[in-house]
Amino acid sequence: MKKSLGAKTLVYPTPAWIVAVYDQAGKPNAMTVAWAGLCCSDPPAVAVSVRQETYTYQCLLDRQSFTVNVPSEQYLKEIDFMGIVSGRNTDKFSLTGLTPLKSDLVDAPYIKEFPLNLECKLIHTLEVGLHTQFVGQILDVKVGSQFLTKQGIPDLKKINPVIFANGMYYGIGEVLGKAFSIGKNIAPPF
Amino acid sequence: MKKSLGAKTLVYPTPAWIVAVYDQAGKPNAMTVAWAGLCCSDPPAVAVSVRQETYTYQCLLDRQSFTVNVPSEQYLKEIDFMGIVSGRNTDKFSLTGLTPLKSDLVDAPYIKEFPLNLECKLIHTLEVGLHTQFVGQILDVKVGSQFLTKQGIPDLKKINPVIFANGMYYGIGEVLGKAFSIGKNIAPPF
């Protein structure tokens, strides 16, 4: 028996990512986003949704650049904090103690302490409603070397990304199976 | 020390959701997507990216409707299967034994066995590159009543959604903390 809950943004999982930008004066700013996801393989692209009233919104338009920073769960307080306050009247980096580093390829800072950083060049904006979607072409992905396996692949359990759902944060769970493999036997011969 | 991995779609978490549609003949079809996310709070909207060569692509344009279905991890084989084969020459519902039900508000089927179903009306398409992004306004969210808490809230541990990362599937982990709360004390007074 299914129950209708109405028109809601209710779906799992959604990420807890930090979008970082420079403002017009060059001050680094960052905000937490959960309305976001990858959106294209070629060019590799990621979409993040931001409300017009945020300080980050104008920075994105001015600089045409942003980074997506994937935090580890040890930074839960910082993740939450950067989704509560506005960069218009606070310096979120100095308050959290996080370190903004200059990107190599785009005009936006990335966050040193977070394991995974995507340098993105703005290629599309889409006005959806309360949120505007910013689509960034991913020009580089940086990973802290301590988060890589010996084979040079990011180790998800070391990265420990955070999931946002139902107003709570969750960790990542256990490996369930291999994609493009575990379902092959459903319809033999394949 | 950060290591550059180049321009890649490498970020965590991404979902494993099933997009369901009707084709021109009325046959239900479904495909697995991971390049997807919420994109607006008002109207509530979700974005899913689909390649032009898929069978689902034309169905989305023809019907201007889709559902997003969140599977439980017990359906891992079905999730994977629906991302491997094409509905052009297979009937994924009959092969998996999953049940397509007629939506109440949109011209697309939803999947009975999956705990969470979003009925979506197509409101935007955005050509990004290899993938086209389809933005759907969420008109209703349906949840199996057995997946609700006594307070009527979806129970994430019962729903057990699946995460796609590094070519593997992962489960959801433990609760880490409460959003818009745990970070409040970083900058007193708040």
Chai-1 contact restraints between the chains, C-beta under 6 A:
chainA,res_idxA,chainB,res_idxB,connection_type,confidence,min_distance_angstrom,max_distance_angstrom,comment,restraint_id
A,M1,B,S145,contact,1.0,0.0,6.0,A-B,restraint_1
A,K2,B,K142,contact,1.0,0.0,6.0,A-B,restraint_2
A,K2,B,G144,contact,1.0,0.0,6.0,A-B,restraint_3
A,K3,B,V143,contact,1.0,0.0,6.0,A-B,restraint_4
A,K3,B,S145,contact,1.0,0.0,6.0,A-B,restraint_5
A,S4,B,D140,contact,1.0,0.0,6.0,A-B,restraint_6
A,S4,B,K142,contact,1.0,0.0,6.0,A-B,restraint_7
A,L5,B,V141,contact,1.0,0.0,6.0,A-B,restraint_8
A,L5,B,V143,contact,1.0,0.0,6.0,A-B,restraint_9
A,A7,B,P44,contact,1.0,0.0,6.0,A-B,restraint_10
A,A7,B,I138,contact,1.0,0.0,6.0,A-B,restraint_11
A,A7,B,L139,contact,1.0,0.0,6.0,A-B,restraint_12
A,K8,B,P44,contact,1.0,0.0,6.0,A-B,restraint_13
A,K8,B,V141,contact,1.0,0.0,6.0,A-B,restraint_14
A,T9,B,L38,contact,1.0,0.0,6.0,A-B,restraint_15
A,T9,B,S41,contact,1.0,0.0,6.0,A-B,restraint_16
A,T9,B,P44,contact,1.0,0.0,6.0,A-B,restraint_17
A,L10,B,V141,contact,1.0,0.0,6.0,A-B,restraint_18
A,Y12,B,V70,contact,1.0,0.0,6.0,A-B,restraint_19
A,Y12,B,P161,contact,1.0,0.0,6.0,A-B,restraint_20
A,P13,B,P13,contact,1.0,0.0,6.0,A-B,restraint_21
A,P13,B,P15,contact,1.0,0.0,6.0,A-B,restraint_22
A,P13,B,P161,contact,1.0,0.0,6.0,A-B,restraint_23
A,P13,B,I163,contact,1.0,0.0,6.0,A-B,restraint_24
A,T14,B,L38,contact,1.0,0.0,6.0,A-B,restraint_25
A,P15,B,P13,contact,1.0,0.0,6.0,A-B,restraint_26
A,W35,B,L38,contact,1.0,0.0,6.0,A-B,restraint_27
A,W35,B,C39,contact,1.0,0.0,6.0,A-B,restraint_28
A,A36,B,G37,contact,1.0,0.0,6.0,A-B,restraint_29
A,G37,B,A36,contact,1.0,0.0,6.0,A-B,restraint_30
A,G37,B,G37,contact,1.0,0.0,6.0,A-B,restraint_31
A,L38,B,T9,contact,1.0,0.0,6.0,A-B,restraint_32
A,L38,B,T14,contact,1.0,0.0,6.0,A-B,restraint_33
A,L38,B,W35,contact,1.0,0.0,6.0,A-B,restraint_34
A,C39,B,W35,contact,1.0,0.0,6.0,A-B,restraint_35
A,C39,B,S49,contact,1.0,0.0,6.0,A-B,restraint_36
A,C39,B,V128,contact,1.0,0.0,6.0,A-B,restraint_37
A,C39,B,Q133,contact,1.0,0.0,6.0,A-B,restraint_38
A,C40,B,V128,contact,1.0,0.0,6.0,A-B,restraint_39
A,C40,B,G129,contact,1.0,0.0,6.0,A-B,restraint_40
A,C40,B,H131,contact,1.0,0.0,6.0,A-B,restraint_41
A,S41,B,T9,contact,1.0,0.0,6.0,A-B,restraint_42
A,S41,B,L130,contact,1.0,0.0,6.0,A-B,restraint_43
A,D42,B,G129,contact,1.0,0.0,6.0,A-B,restraint_44
A,D42,B,L130,contact,1.0,0.0,6.0,A-B,restraint_45
A,P43,B,G129,contact,1.0,0.0,6.0,A-B,restraint_46
A,P44,B,A7,contact,1.0,0.0,6.0,A-B,restraint_47
A,P44,B,K8,contact,1.0,0.0,6.0,A-B,restraint_48
A,P44,B,T9,contact,1.0,0.0,6.0,A-B,restraint_49
A,A45,B,V128,contact,1.0,0.0,6.0,A-B,restraint_50
A,S49,B,C39,contact,1.0,0.0,6.0,A-B,restraint_51
A,V70,B,Y12,contact,1.0,0.0,6.0,A-B,restraint_52
A,E73,B,L176,contact,1.0,0.0,6.0,A-B,restraint_53
A,L76,B,L176,contact,1.0,0.0,6.0,A-B,restraint_54
A,L76,B,G177,contact,1.0,0.0,6.0,A-B,restraint_55
A,L76,B,I182,contact,1.0,0.0,6.0,A-B,restraint_56
A,K77,B,I182,contact,1.0,0.0,6.0,A-B,restraint_57
A,K77,B,G183,contact,1.0,0.0,6.0,A-B,restraint_58
A,K77,B,I186,contact,1.0,0.0,6.0,A-B,restraint_59
A,D80,B,A179,contact,1.0,0.0,6.0,A-B,restraint_60
A,D80,B,I182,contact,1.0,0.0,6.0,A-B,restraint_61
A,D80,B,G183,contact,1.0,0.0,6.0,A-B,restraint_62
A,F81,B,G183,contact,1.0,0.0,6.0,A-B,restraint_63
A,F81,B,I186,contact,1.0,0.0,6.0,A-B,restraint_64
A,I84,B,F180,contact,1.0,0.0,6.0,A-B,restraint_65
A,I84,B,G183,contact,1.0,0.0,6.0,A-B,restraint_66
A,L95,B,A187,contact,1.0,0.0,6.0,A-B,restraint_67
A,L126,B,L126,contact,1.0,0.0,6.0,A-B,restraint_68
A,V128,B,C39,contact,1.0,0.0,6.0,A-B,restraint_69
A,V128,B,C40,contact,1.0,0.0,6.0,A-B,restraint_70
A,V128,B,A45,contact,1.0,0.0,6.0,A-B,restraint_71
A,G129,B,C40,contact,1.0,0.0,6.0,A-B,restraint_72
A,G129,B,D42,contact,1.0,0.0,6.0,A-B,restraint_73
A,G129,B,P43,contact,1.0,0.0,6.0,A-B,restraint_74
A,L130,B,S41,contact,1.0,0.0,6.0,A-B,restraint_75
A,L130,B,D42,contact,1.0,0.0,6.0,A-B,restraint_76
A,H131,B,C40,contact,1.0,0.0,6.0,A-B,restraint_77
A,Q133,B,C39,contact,1.0,0.0,6.0,A-B,restraint_78
A,I138,B,A7,contact,1.0,0.0,6.0,A-B,restraint_79
A,L139,B,A7,contact,1.0,0.0,6.0,A-B,restraint_80
A,D140,B,S4,contact,1.0,0.0,6.0,A-B,restraint_81
A,V141,B,L5,contact,1.0,0.0,6.0,A-B,restraint_82
A,V141,B,K8,contact,1.0,0.0,6.0,A-B,restraint_83
A,V141,B,L10,contact,1.0,0.0,6.0,A-B,restraint_84
A,K142,B,K2,contact,1.0,0.0,6.0,A-B,restraint_85
A,K142,B,S4,contact,1.0,0.0,6.0,A-B,restraint_86
A,V143,B,K3,contact,1.0,0.0,6.0,A-B,restraint_87
A,V143,B,L5,contact,1.0,0.0,6.0,A-B,restraint_88
A,G144,B,K2,contact,1.0,0.0,6.0,A-B,restraint_89
A,S145,B,M1,contact,1.0,0.0,6.0,A-B,restraint_90
A,S145,B,K3,contact,1.0,0.0,6.0,A-B,restraint_91
A,L156,B,A165,contact,1.0,0.0,6.0,A-B,restraint_92
A,P161,B,Y12,contact,1.0,0.0,6.0,A-B,restraint_93
A,P161,B,P13,contact,1.0,0.0,6.0,A-B,restraint_94
A,I163,B,P13,contact,1.0,0.0,6.0,A-B,restraint_95
A,A165,B,L156,contact,1.0,0.0,6.0,A-B,restraint_96
A,G167,B,A179,contact,1.0,0.0,6.0,A-B,restraint_97
A,M168,B,V175,contact,1.0,0.0,6.0,A-B,restraint_98
A,M168,B,K178,contact,1.0,0.0,6.0,A-B,restraint_99
A,Y169,B,L176,contact,1.0,0.0,6.0,A-B,restraint_100
A,Y169,B,G177,contact,1.0,0.0,6.0,A-B,restraint_101
A,Y169,B,A179,contact,1.0,0.0,6.0,A-B,restraint_102
A,Y170,B,I172,contact,1.0,0.0,6.0,A-B,restraint_103
A,Y170,B,G173,contact,1.0,0.0,6.0,A-B,restraint_104
A,Y170,B,V175,contact,1.0,0.0,6.0,A-B,restraint_105
A,G171,B,G173,contact,1.0,0.0,6.0,A-B,restraint_106
A,G171,B,E174,contact,1.0,0.0,6.0,A-B,restraint_107
A,G171,B,L176,contact,1.0,0.0,6.0,A-B,restraint_108
A,I172,B,Y170,contact,1.0,0.0,6.0,A-B,restraint_109
A,I172,B,G173,contact,1.0,0.0,6.0,A-B,restraint_110
A,G173,B,Y170,contact,1.0,0.0,6.0,A-B,restraint_111
A,G173,B,G171,contact,1.0,0.0,6.0,A-B,restraint_112
A,G173,B,I172,contact,1.0,0.0,6.0,A-B,restraint_113
A,G173,B,G173,contact,1.0,0.0,6.0,A-B,restraint_114
A,E174,B,G171,contact,1.0,0.0,6.0,A-B,restraint_115
A,V175,B,M168,contact,1.0,0.0,6.0,A-B,restraint_116
A,V175,B,Y170,contact,1.0,0.0,6.0,A-B,restraint_117
A,L176,B,E73,contact,1.0,0.0,6.0,A-B,restraint_118
A,L176,B,L76,contact,1.0,0.0,6.0,A-B,restraint_119
A,L176,B,Y169,contact,1.0,0.0,6.0,A-B,restraint_120
A,L176,B,G171,contact,1.0,0.0,6.0,A-B,restraint_121
A,G177,B,L76,contact,1.0,0.0,6.0,A-B,restraint_122
A,G177,B,Y169,contact,1.0,0.0,6.0,A-B,restraint_123
A,K178,B,M168,contact,1.0,0.0,6.0,A-B,restraint_124
A,A179,B,G167,contact,1.0,0.0,6.0,A-B,restraint_125
A,A179,B,Y169,contact,1.0,0.0,6.0,A-B,restraint_126
A,I182,B,L76,contact,1.0,0.0,6.0,A-B,restraint_127
A,I182,B,K77,contact,1.0,0.0,6.0,A-B,restraint_128
A,I182,B,D80,contact,1.0,0.0,6.0,A-B,restraint_129
A,G183,B,K77,contact,1.0,0.0,6.0,A-B,restraint_130
A,G183,B,D80,contact,1.0,0.0,6.0,A-B,restraint_131
A,G183,B,F81,contact,1.0,0.0,6.0,A-B,restraint_132
A,G183,B,I84,contact,1.0,0.0,6.0,A-B,restraint_133
A,I186,B,K77,contact,1.0,0.0,6.0,A-B,restraint_134
A,I186,B,F81,contact,1.0,0.0,6.0,A-B,restraint_135
A,A187,B,L95,contact,1.0,0.0,6.0,A-B,restraint_136
